[in-house]
Amino acid sequence: MSRSLNKVMLIGNVGNDPDVRTTSSGTPIANMSLATTRKWKDGSGEQKEKTEWHRLTVWGKLVDVVERYVKKGDRLYIEGRIEYSESESDGQKKYWTNVNVFEMVMLGGATGGGGGGGSFQSDTSSSSGSKTPEPDKGLPWDLKEPPF
């Protein structure tokens, strides 16, 4: 049997307050950006830094959590799948990479302070039933140490 996997895991800071809307069929949707930054020293020992911006889309009941609790600057761990799309404007094609989020853990504020966090799953994942997302009792790892 042949299998494939399309899964992305990111830890970063929310770049904008979520934009929450409802589709014409009544499905809630939230869009936001997430910044991930890496730092390294180049060959001459100079400190370098690069920030990557990721476009996130959240669907279903997980949108309720995003709308109530997530704001610009918050630190999140997300899991999702990558989707590519294209659009045309003024005769020019534009290509988009998007992460459809199906799980989210709130890691506290951008400064690392604040309370704990909560883990939430989208109702669009492969699990059966459509329960309202509930925070986990604990996080999947100690916040003092990254999960890798």
N, C-alpha and C positions, 0 to 999 in steps of 0.2 A: 504494500500500500504506500502510495506517495503522499507526503504531507508537505505543507508549507507554513510559514509563520510570518505574520506582519505585525510586529509589536515594537513599540518604542516606550522607553522609560526616561523621564526627564525630571531633574530637580532644578528649579530656578525661581526667579521672581517675576510676578505678574507685571506686565508693562503698561496696562491700561485697565480702568474699571471695566468689568464685563459689559458687553452690549447684549442685552436680553431681548429677544423677540419671540413671536409665535408664527409658525408657518401657516399657510392658508388652510392646511388640514387640522390645525389646532395643536401641533406638537411644539412644545417649548424648545428654544435653541439659544445658546449663549456663545458669543465669540469673544476671544481675548488673546493677547500675546503673552509669551513667556520668554524671558531672557535667561540664557545659560552662558556663563563666562568661564573661560579657562585661562590660566596664567602659567607662564614658563619663562625660562631664561634662554636667550639665544646663544650662539656660539661665542660671542664676546662677553657673556655674562650679564647683558642688559635684560632687565625685566620686561616681558611682553605680556599683552593681554588682548583677548579677542572675545567679543560677545556675539552670540548667535541668537537671532530672534525666530521664534516658532509660533505659527498661527494655530490656535486651538479652537476646536468646536466641541461643545458639550450639548448633549441631547437628553430629552426626557426628564425624569424626576431628579436627576443630578443637577439640573439647571436651578431647581429650587434652592439647593445648598449654595451654589455659586452666587445666585442673586442675593441671598441673605448675608453670606459671610465673606465672600472673596472681594478684595479691592486691590487697587494698584499698589505694588510694593510687597504684597504678601508672598511668602515663600511656600511653594507647592511641590509635591511629588506627584507626578501624573503617569498613568499608563494609558496607552491608546494605540491606534493603528494609523499608518501613514496613507494618505490618499493624495493623488495628483490630479490636477485639473488645468484647463486652459480656457482663456476667454479672448475675445478679439475686440479691440477698441481702436478706432481710426485706422483700420487696416493693419494694425500691429497685434501679433499674438502675444499674450502674456501667459506665463506658466506659474502655477501656484502649487505649493506643497502645504498640506494641512494635516494636523494630528486630530483625529476623532477620539476624544477622551472617553474611556469607559471606567476608569478608576482614578480617584484623587485622594491624596492625604494632605491635610493642611499642616504645615510644619511650624507655624507661628509667623510673626511679622518679619519684615525685611531686615530688621536689626537683630533678629534671633531672639528677641525677648518675647514677652507675652506668655500666654498660657500654652498648654499642650497643643494638641491638634486632634484631628479626627479623620477617619478613613471612610470614604464614601464610594459606592459603586453605582454605575449607571444602570437603569432598568433595561437598557438595550443590550446588555451583555448576554451571553449564552445561557445564563442561569434561568430557571423557570420561575414563574410568578412575577408579580410587579409590586413588590413591597417598597415603601418609602425608604430612601437611604437612611441608615442609622449609623452614628459614629461607633467605631470599634471601641472596646474597653481600653485598648492600648495600641501603640504603634508597632509596626513590624520590626523595628530596630530601635536601639537607644539613640536619642537625638544627638548625643555627644559624639557619636561615631557615625559616619556615612555608611550606607548599606553595601558598600563595595570595598 
